[in-house]
Amino acid sequence: MVRGIGALALALALAGCQLGGMGGQGSDIASPAALSGPAVEVTALPPLGASAPVATADAIPDSPKPASETVQAAPPPQATPIIPPEAKSLAQIACEKRKGRFVSLGRSGAMACQFLTRDSGKQCRRESDCDGACLARSGTCSPVKPLLGCNLILQNDGRQVELCID
């Protein structure tokens, strides 16, 4: 009798697990109906112990031939694309001869020759102290001339003005 009650208790406990356990909490296992996805393709395998037919290279139409039957052709030489030299204007050629950089002036698209200054970073109090412009914020000579964009500079009389070159 004791043995029957233990078996009955075990069966009830397992049944409770199948129904989601005590307290009505959900199960971690999804029902088969909840699973969705593409259909599964089933492929039959030969029975255990049976030898599967062996396909040969001649039996498969698009299979590669053994190395002894193939002749490896050398790949064609790659042609190097010829890039024509960039056409330069006379002004650009003249600028580069004087060690300048031909740069675009802002939105207008106009081009100008810009040079490095001899005294870039040197302390200054007025424009005449520099080869280029005297920058008001840092009190140093500009690195290039002409200085493009809007910059606060010190004029020859020491007055601070905003110079804009677009």
GUFIFI-864378 format. One line per field, with one value per residue: residue in three letters; residue number from 0; x, y negated, z negated of N, C-alpha, C, O, CB in turn. Coordinates in steps of 0.1 Angstrom, whole numbers, always signed. Each point is the difference from the previous one (the first is absolute). Glycine has a CB too. Example, Ala and Ser with C-alpha at 12.3 -4.5 7.8 and 13.67 -1.06 7.14 Angstrom:
! residues 2
res = ALA:SER
n = 0:1
neast = +132:+15
nnorth = +57:-23
nup = -78:+19
caeast = -9:+9
canorth = -12:-11
caup = +0:+0
ceast = +9:-8
cnorth = -12:-11
cup = +0:-8
oeast = +10:+5
onorth = +0:-11
oup = -7:-1
cbeast = -29:+7
cbnorth = +12:+17
cbup = -5:+23
//
This chain:
! residues 166
res = MET:VAL:ARG:GLY:ILE:GLY:ALA:LEU:ALA:LEU:ALA:LEU:ALA:LEU:ALA:GLY:CYS:GLN:LEU:GLY:GLY:MET:GLY:GLY:GLN:GLY:SER:ASP:ILE:ALA:SER:PRO:ALA:ALA:LEU:SER:GLY:PRO:ALA:VAL:GLU:VAL:THR:ALA:LEU:PRO:PRO:LEU:GLY:ALA:SER:ALA:PRO:VAL:ALA:THR:ALA:ASP:ALA:ILE:PRO:ASP:SER:PRO:LYS:PRO:ALA:SER:GLU:THR:VAL:GLN:ALA:ALA:PRO:PRO:PRO:GLN:ALA:THR:PRO:ILE:ILE:PRO:PRO:GLU:ALA:LYS:SER:LEU:ALA:GLN:ILE:ALA:CYS:GLU:LYS:ARG:LYS:GLY:ARG:PHE:VAL:SER:LEU:GLY:ARG:SER:GLY:ALA:MET:ALA:CYS:GLN:PHE:LEU:THR:ARG:ASP:SER:GLY:LYS:GLN:CYS:ARG:ARG:GLU:SER:ASP:CYS:ASP:GLY:ALA:CYS:LEU:ALA:ARG:SER:GLY:THR:CYS:SER:PRO:VAL:LYS:PRO:LEU:LEU:GLY:CYS:ASN:LEU:ILE:LEU:GLN:ASN:ASP:GLY:ARG:GLN:VAL:GLU:LEU:CYS:ILE:ASP
n = 0:1:2:3:4:5:6:7:8:9:10:11:12:13:14:15:16:17:18:19:20:21:22:23:24:25:26:27:28:29:30:31:32:33:34:35:36:37:38:39:40:41:42:43:44:45:46:47:48:49:50:51:52:53:54:55:56:57:58:59:60:61:62:63:64:65:66:67:68:69:70:71:72:73:74:75:76:77:78:79:80:81:82:83:84:85:86:87:88:89:90:91:92:93:94:95:96:97:98:99:100:101:102:103:104:105:106:107:108:109:110:111:112:113:114:115:116:117:118:119:120:121:122:123:124:125:126:127:128:129:130:131:132:133:134:135:136:137:138:139:140:141:142:143:144:145:146:147:148:149:150:151:152:153:154:155:156:157:158:159:160:161:162:163:164:165
neast = +8:+28:-1:-27:+11:+26:-18:-18:+25:+11:-27:-1:+29:-7:-27:+16:+19:-25:-12:+29:+13:-19:-19:-18:+36:-7:+11:+28:-22:-7:-25:+18:-18:+28:+15:-6:+22:-4:-19:+23:+11:-9:+31:-15:+28:+4:-18:+23:+20:-4:+31:-16:-1:+32:-16:+24:+8:-21:-26:+4:-11:+20:+25:+23:+8:+14:+16:+1:-23:+14:+19:+4:-11:+26:-27:-1:+29:-21:-1:+19:-32:+21:-8:-2:+24:-26:-3:+23:-20:+26:-9:+13:+28:+3:-5:+23:+23:-5:+5:-35:-14:-13:-20:-27:+0:-20:-18:+21:+8:+23:+25:+13:+29:-6:+31:+3:-2:+32:-20:-19:-4:+9:-15:-18:-4:-10:-9:+31:+3:-4:+19:-31:-13:+15:-20:-15:+4:+31:+7:+6:+8:-29:+14:-6:+7:-26:-2:-21:-21:-9:+33:-10:+23:+12:-10:+30:-17:+6:-29:-5:-7:-17:+26:-30:+25:-33
nnorth = +12:-12:+7:-17:-27:-1:+2:-25:-19:+5:-7:-29:-8:+5:-16:-25:+2:+0:-28:-19:+19:+0:-23:+10:+2:-1:+28:-15:+15:-23:+19:+16:-28:-18:+12:-24:+13:+2:+24:+13:+4:+30:+4:+30:+1:+23:+15:-9:+12:-19:-4:-30:+12:-7:-26:+13:-31:+17:-8:-33:-10:-16:+24:-23:+21:+14:-28:+21:-18:-31:-10:-19:-19:-15:-13:-12:-13:-12:-18:-15:-13:-16:-18:-19:-12:-10:-16:-16:-24:-9:+0:+28:-7:-25:+16:+19:-23:-10:+32:-4:+24:-7:-8:+3:-32:+24:+12:-10:+31:-25:+21:-18:+9:+11:-12:+21:-31:+3:+3:+31:-15:-33:-8:-16:-26:+4:+20:-7:+29:+15:+5:-6:-19:-11:+29:-28:+29:-2:-33:+18:-16:+12:+28:-21:-28:+9:+10:+19:-14:-25:-6:-20:-15:-16:-21:-3:-8:+31:+3:+31:-2:+26:+4:+12:+13:+12
nup = +0:+4:+31:+5:-13:+19:+26:-9:-3:+30:+14:-14:+10:+30:-1:-10:+26:+19:-13:+3:-27:-21:+11:+29:+6:+32:+1:+3:+21:+24:-2:+21:+1:-6:+28:+22:+18:+29:-1:-19:+32:-15:+13:+0:-19:+22:-22:-20:+24:+28:+11:+2:+31:-5:+17:+19:+1:+19:-19:+3:+33:-20:-9:+4:+23:-26:-3:+25:+16:-4:+24:-30:+27:-13:-15:+31:-10:-23:+29:-24:+3:+21:-29:+29:-19:-17:+30:-19:+9:+14:-31:-5:+12:-19:-27:+5:+6:-31:-15:+9:-11:+31:-29:+16:-7:-20:+14:+23:+5:-6:+3:-23:+9:-32:-3:-24:-13:+3:-26:+1:-31:+1:-29:+22:-18:+33:+23:-6:-18:+31:+25:-7:-14:-25:-4:-15:-12:-3:-2:+31:+26:+10:-2:+25:+11:+19:-29:+21:-18:-9:-10:-24:+22:-23:+26:+1:-26:-17:+18:-11:+34:-3:+23:+12:+20:+10
caeast = -8:+9:+6:-10:-2:+12:+0:-11:+5:+9:-8:-7:+10:+4:-11:+0:+10:-5:-10:+6:+5:-9:-2:-4:+10:+2:+11:+11:-1:-11:-8:+4:-7:+5:+11:-3:+12:-1:-1:+12:+2:+4:+8:+1:+13:+0:+0:+13:+7:-1:+10:-6:+7:+11:+0:+13:+1:-6:-14:-5:+3:+7:+10:+13:+8:+12:+10:+8:-7:-3:+12:-1:+4:+5:-10:+4:+6:-9:+4:+0:-7:+8:-7:+6:+4:-10:+3:+3:-1:+13:+1:+4:+14:+8:-1:+8:+14:+4:-2:-13:-11:-11:-12:-13:-4:-13:-11:+1:+7:+12:+12:+10:+13:+2:+14:+4:+7:+13:+0:-11:+1:+8:-8:-2:-9:-6:+2:+13:+9:-1:+0:-14:-9:+3:-12:-3:-3:+12:+11:+11:-1:-7:+9:-1:-5:-10:-7:-14:-11:-1:+9:+3:+14:+4:+5:+12:-1:-3:-14:-5:-11:-3:+3:-6:+4:-7
canorth = -12:-12:-1:-5:-14:-6:+0:-9:-14:-3:-2:-13:-11:-1:-6:-15:-6:-1:-10:-13:-1:-5:-14:-5:-7:+5:+9:-5:+8:-4:+11:+1:-9:-13:-1:-3:-2:+6:+15:+7:+10:+13:+8:+14:+6:+15:+7:+2:+12:+1:-9:-10:+0:-10:-7:-2:-12:+1:+1:-13:-8:-12:+1:-3:+11:+1:-10:+6:-2:-14:-8:-13:-11:-12:-11:-10:-11:-11:-13:-11:-11:-12:-12:-12:-10:-11:-12:-11:-13:-7:-6:+11:+3:-11:+1:+12:-3:-9:+8:-2:+10:-5:+4:-6:-11:+1:+4:-5:+9:-7:+6:-9:+6:-2:+3:+1:-12:+2:-3:+6:+2:-10:-10:-12:-10:-7:+7:-2:+10:+13:+2:+1:-7:+2:+5:-8:+9:+6:-9:+7:-1:+10:+10:-1:-13:-7:+7:+2:+0:-12:+1:-12:-3:-13:-8:-7:-10:+8:+3:+13:+0:+13:+1:+12:+3:+12
caup = +0:-1:+13:+9:-3:+5:+14:+3:-3:+10:+12:-1:+1:+14:+7:-3:+8:+14:+1:-3:-13:-10:+0:+13:+7:+13:+2:+8:+12:+10:+6:+14:+9:-1:+8:+14:+9:+13:+0:-1:+10:-5:+9:-5:-1:+2:-13:-6:+5:+14:+6:+8:+13:+1:+13:+6:+7:+13:-2:-4:+12:-2:-10:+5:+4:-8:+4:+11:+12:+3:+4:-6:+9:-7:+1:+9:-7:-3:+6:-9:+6:+2:-6:+7:-9:-2:+8:-9:+6:+0:-13:-9:+3:-5:-15:-5:+2:-10:-12:-6:+2:+7:-9:+3:-9:-6:+8:+14:+9:+6:-4:-4:-3:-14:-3:-14:-4:-5:-15:-6:-14:-7:-7:+8:-6:+11:+12:+6:-6:+6:+14:+4:-9:-15:-5:-12:-12:-5:+1:+8:+15:+7:+6:+15:+5:-8:-11:+5:-10:-9:-11:-7:+2:-5:+11:-3:-12:-12:-1:+3:+10:+6:+15:+6:+14:+4
ceast = +9:+7:-10:-2:+12:-1:-11:+5:+10:-7:-7:+10:+5:-12:-1:+11:-4:-10:+5:+3:-11:-2:-4:+10:+2:+12:+11:-1:-11:-7:+4:-7:+5:+13:-4:+13:-2:-1:+13:+1:+6:+7:+2:+14:+0:+0:+14:+6:-1:+11:-7:+7:+10:-1:+14:+0:-7:-15:-6:+4:+9:+11:+14:+8:+12:+11:+8:-7:-2:+13:-3:+5:+4:-11:+5:+6:-10:+6:-1:-7:+9:-9:+7:+4:-11:+4:+1:-1:+14:+2:+5:+15:+9:+0:+10:+15:+5:-1:-13:-10:-11:-13:-12:-4:-15:-10:+1:+6:+12:+13:+10:+13:+3:+14:+2:+7:+13:+0:-12:+2:+8:-10:-1:-10:-8:+4:+14:+11:+1:+1:-14:-8:+4:-14:-3:-2:+13:+12:+12:-3:-7:+9:+0:-4:-5:-7:-15:-10:+0:+9:+2:+14:+3:+6:+13:+0:-4:-14:-4:-12:-2:+2:-7:+3:-7:+4
cnorth = -13:-2:-6:-15:-8:-2:-10:-15:-4:-3:-14:-11:-2:-6:-15:-7:-2:-11:-14:-2:-5:-15:-6:-8:+7:+9:-6:+7:-5:+12:+1:-9:-14:-2:-3:-2:+7:+15:+7:+11:+13:+7:+14:+5:+15:+7:+3:+13:+0:-10:-9:+1:-11:-6:-2:-13:+0:+0:-13:-9:-12:+1:-3:+13:+1:-9:+6:-3:-15:-7:-14:-11:-12:-11:-11:-12:-12:-13:-11:-12:-12:-12:-12:-10:-11:-12:-11:-13:-7:-6:+10:+4:-11:+0:+11:-3:-9:+6:-2:+11:-7:+5:-7:-10:+2:+5:-4:+9:-6:+6:-11:+7:-4:+4:+2:-13:+3:+0:+6:+3:-10:-11:-13:-10:-8:+8:-1:+8:+13:+0:+1:-9:+2:+4:-6:+10:+6:-10:+6:-2:+12:+10:-1:-14:+3:+10:+1:+1:-13:+1:-14:-3:-14:-8:-7:-10:+7:+2:+14:-1:+15:+0:+12:+1:+13:+3
cup = +0:+14:+10:-2:+5:+15:+5:-2:+11:+13:+0:+2:+15:+8:-2:+8:+14:+2:-4:-15:-10:+2:+14:+8:+14:+1:+10:+14:+9:+6:+14:+10:+0:+9:+15:+8:+13:-2:+0:+11:-6:+11:-5:+0:+3:-14:-5:+6:+15:+6:+10:+14:+0:+14:+5:+7:+13:-1:-3:+12:-3:-10:+6:+3:-9:+6:+12:+13:+4:+3:-5:+10:-8:+1:+9:-8:-3:+6:-11:+6:+1:-5:+7:-11:-1:+7:-10:+8:-1:-14:-11:+2:-5:-16:-5:+2:-11:-14:-7:+2:+6:-8:+5:-10:-4:+10:+14:+10:+7:-6:-4:-3:-15:-3:-15:-3:-6:-16:-7:-15:-8:-7:+9:-7:+11:+13:+6:-7:+7:+15:+5:-9:-15:-6:-14:-12:-6:-1:+7:+14:+6:+6:+15:+4:+14:-10:+4:-11:-8:-12:-6:+2:-6:+12:-4:-11:-13:-2:+4:+9:+5:+15:+5:+15:+3:+14
oeast = -3:+2:+5:-3:-1:+4:+2:-3:+0:+4:-1:-3:+1:+3:-3:-3:+2:-1:-8:+4:-11:+9:-1:-3:-2:+8:-4:+8:-12:+6:+5:+5:-2:+4:-9:+11:-11:+4:+10:-10:+10:-5:+3:+8:-10:+5:+10:-7:+9:+1:-8:+12:-2:+0:+9:-11:-5:-7:-12:+12:+9:+5:+2:-2:+4:+0:+6:+7:-4:+11:-10:+12:-6:-6:+12:-4:-8:+12:-10:+3:+7:-11:+12:-6:-6:+12:-8:+4:+8:+11:+8:+7:+10:+11:+7:+9:+12:+0:+0:+4:-5:-3:+0:+3:-9:+2:-7:-3:+8:-1:+0:+0:+0:+5:-7:+8:+2:+8:-5:+10:+0:-10:+10:-8:-9:+8:+5:+11:+9:-2:-3:+2:+6:-9:+8:+5:+1:+10:+12:-11:+2:+11:+9:-6:+7:-1:-7:+4:+5:-1:-1:+9:-9:+8:+4:+10:-2:-4:+5:-9:+8:-6:+3:-2:+4:-4
onorth = -9:-11:-8:-8:-11:-10:-7:-9:-11:-9:-7:-11:-11:-7:-8:-11:-10:-6:-9:-11:-2:-7:-12:-7:+12:+0:-8:-3:-1:+10:-10:-4:-8:-11:+6:-2:+6:+6:-5:+7:-1:+2:+2:-3:+6:-6:+0:+10:+7:-11:+4:+2:-11:+7:-4:-6:-10:-3:-2:-2:-3:-10:+3:+10:-10:-3:-8:+0:-3:+3:-6:+0:-3:-2:-2:-2:-3:-3:-1:-4:-3:-2:-2:-2:-3:-5:-3:-1:+4:-1:-3:+2:+3:-3:-3:+5:+0:-7:+1:+10:-11:+12:-10:+2:-5:+8:+5:+0:+7:+5:-11:+12:-11:+11:-6:-5:+11:+6:-6:+6:+0:-3:-4:+5:-7:+9:+10:+2:+8:-10:-5:-12:+11:-8:+1:-4:+1:+3:-3:-4:+11:-3:+4:-7:+7:+12:-10:+4:-10:+10:-10:+8:-7:+5:+2:-2:-6:+7:+5:-8:+8:-8:+11:-9:+10:+10
oup = +7:+4:+9:+9:+6:+6:+10:+8:+5:+7:+10:+6:+4:+10:+9:+5:+7:+10:+0:-4:+4:+5:+2:+9:+1:-9:+8:+9:-5:+1:+6:+10:+9:+3:+5:-6:+2:-10:+5:+2:-7:+11:-12:+9:-3:-9:+7:+2:+6:-6:+8:+0:-4:+10:-8:+3:+5:+10:+3:+2:+8:-5:+12:-7:-6:+12:+8:+11:+11:-5:+3:+3:-11:+10:+1:-11:+9:-2:-6:+11:-9:+6:-2:-10:+10:-1:-8:+12:-7:-5:-8:-10:-6:-6:-10:-7:-3:-10:-13:+7:-4:+1:+6:-12:+7:+9:+9:+11:+7:-11:+7:-4:-3:+4:-8:+8:-5:-6:-10:-4:-12:+5:+6:-9:-2:+0:+6:+5:-3:+7:+11:+0:-3:+0:-9:-11:-12:-7:-4:+5:-5:+5:+7:-8:+8:+3:+1:-11:+5:-7:+7:-4:-3:+7:-12:-7:-10:-9:+10:-3:-2:+7:-5:+8:-4:+6
cbeast = -15:+2:+10:-8:-12:+9:+5:-14:-3:+13:-3:-14:+7:+12:-9:-5:+15:+5:-9:-17:+34:-1:+17:-20:+14:-19:-12:+6:+22:+7:-24:+0:-18:-13:+22:-33:+25:+9:-32:+10:-7:-14:+9:-31:+17:+7:-32:+0:-14:-26:+27:-18:-18:+15:-31:+15:+26:+27:+15:-11:-31:-25:-16:+2:-12:-6:-5:+2:-7:-31:+15:-10:-10:+30:-20:-15:+30:-19:+2:+18:-29:+24:-18:-7:+31:-18:-4:+11:-33:-13:-27:-30:-17:-17:-31:-28:-16:-7:+25:-1:+12:+16:+15:-9:+26:+3:-7:+4:-29:-13:-4:-18:+8:-29:+14:-7:-24:+2:+18:-16:-2:+29:-3:+13:+24:-7:-29:-18:-14:-13:+25:+1:-24:+28:-5:-15:-23:-18:-20:+14:+19:-30:-14:+1:+8:-2:+23:+5:-3:-23:+13:-28:+10:-3:-28:-5:-5:+24:-10:+17:-3:-11:+19:-17:+19:-15
cbnorth = +22:+15:+28:+30:+17:+19:+31:+26:+15:+24:+32:+21:+17:+27:+29:+16:+20:+31:+27:+2:-1:+25:+11:+7:-19:-20:+28:-2:+21:-31:+6:+28:+22:+10:+9:-9:-7:-24:+3:-11:-18:-1:-22:+8:-24:+3:+10:-22:+5:+18:+13:-17:+21:+6:-8:+31:+5:+16:+25:+6:+11:-2:+15:-31:+8:+27:+0:+17:+25:-3:+20:+11:+11:+8:+7:+9:+9:+15:+8:+12:+12:+13:+14:+6:+8:+15:+11:+15:-6:-4:-13:+6:+9:-10:-5:+10:+2:-12:-1:-34:+24:-13:+14:+19:-11:-26:-6:-23:+5:-26:+31:-28:+10:-7:-7:+31:-23:-16:-14:+4:+24:+6:+14:+8:+5:-32:-14:-25:-20:+16:+17:+36:-10:-9:+21:-14:+5:+19:-7:+21:-25:-12:+11:+32:-21:-28:+3:+7:+35:-14:+29:-5:+21:+4:-6:+4:-11:-16:-30:+17:-32:+13:-24:+7:-23:-15
cbup = -19:-29:-14:-9:-26:-25:-9:-15:-30:-18:-8:-22:-27:-12:-12:-28:-21:-8:-5:+23:+5:-21:-21:-18:-23:+18:-12:-29:-7:+4:-21:-15:-14:-26:-21:+0:-23:+21:+7:-27:+25:-28:+20:-1:-14:+31:-1:-23:-27:+5:-11:-20:+15:-27:+2:-1:-17:-2:-11:-28:+1:+11:-24:-6:+30:-18:-32:-26:-16:-10:+18:-26:+29:-6:-25:+27:+2:-20:+29:-21:+0:+14:-20:+31:-5:-22:+29:-27:+1:+30:+14:+10:+27:+27:+11:+12:+28:+24:+11:-3:-16:+22:-26:+23:+3:-24:-29:-21:-4:+15:+7:-5:+27:-10:+28:-8:+2:+27:+14:+26:+18:+12:-29:+30:-18:-12:-2:+1:-19:-26:-12:+7:+20:-1:+22:+25:+23:+16:-17:-23:+5:-1:-26:+10:-22:+16:-19:+32:-7:+15:+4:-13:+24:-30:+20:+31:+27:-1:-6:-20:+10:-26:+3:-24:+3:-20
//
